[in-house]
Amino acid sequence: NFMLTQPHSVSESPGKTVTISCTRSSGSIASNYVQWYQQRPGSSPTTVIYEDNQRPSGVPDRFSGSIDSSSNSASLTISGLKTEDEADYYCQSYDSSNLSWVFGGGTKLTVL
Amino acid sequence: QVQLVESGGGVVQPGGSLRLSCAASGFTFSSYGMHWVRQAPGKGLEWVAFIRYDGSNKYYADSVKGRFTISRDNSKNTLYLQMNSLRAEDTAVYYCAKVTKTYRDDYWFDPWGQGTLVTVSS
């Protein structure tokens, strides 16, 4: 089984750019797609990035995703930060060896 | 539009049982795998269980294996989670979520329901 490790929290000012990392503990980050879910307080999660770097329709292009094999990690980058981006963000991937779905611990983004 | 509505949550004593339901609409339910994901109060997301579109395969997190059973009734467009031998650490909001691609297990989850709260307490 692998784990996905995220920073507990990040903060940045409106208009700036922030990057949230998600590091896979074992096996290659490129082995299975990584998704990113946004969860605003009191709401259900919604997808902001799927298949490493794809944006669902309706998600602004301020959100982008990438993977880096050298650090075995995925990243979510949000540019032009808005106060409405303040939320918890979770990375997620599929563990094909153990037939299970893995979430990172979540990162609380504060925009202040 | 796709809609998932969970129900069945409530307060139950340790060792008790509860059955959650997830009513699906707006898509061909029988063509999609479905998940249960939970979130303990103030904590992160934890995958709980998956069932294939036709119910032929079911997978569970180690934390619930042997105690929880996922099932579906494609004639009623409904997903279920039977939870037995409940523990305090099972206290969480339980979400159902749809796999985004037909007849596939490994695709991403979207959308999610609004969740139903299960509280295990004496």
Chai-1 contact restraints between the chains, C-beta under 6 A:
chainA,res_idxA,chainB,res_idxB,connection_type,confidence,min_distance_angstrom,max_distance_angstrom,comment,restraint_id
A,Q35,B,W108,contact,1.0,0.0,6.0,A-B,restraint_1
A,S44,B,W112,contact,1.0,0.0,6.0,A-B,restraint_2
A,S44,B,Q114,contact,1.0,0.0,6.0,A-B,restraint_3
A,P45,B,W112,contact,1.0,0.0,6.0,A-B,restraint_4
A,T47,B,D110,contact,1.0,0.0,6.0,A-B,restraint_5
A,Y50,B,W108,contact,1.0,0.0,6.0,A-B,restraint_6
A,Y90,B,L45,contact,1.0,0.0,6.0,A-B,restraint_7
A,Y94,B,D106,contact,1.0,0.0,6.0,A-B,restraint_8
A,L99,B,Y59,contact,1.0,0.0,6.0,A-B,restraint_9
A,W101,B,W47,contact,1.0,0.0,6.0,A-B,restraint_10
A,F103,B,L45,contact,1.0,0.0,6.0,A-B,restraint_11
A,G105,B,G44,contact,1.0,0.0,6.0,A-B,restraint_12
A,G106,B,G44,contact,1.0,0.0,6.0,A-B,restraint_13
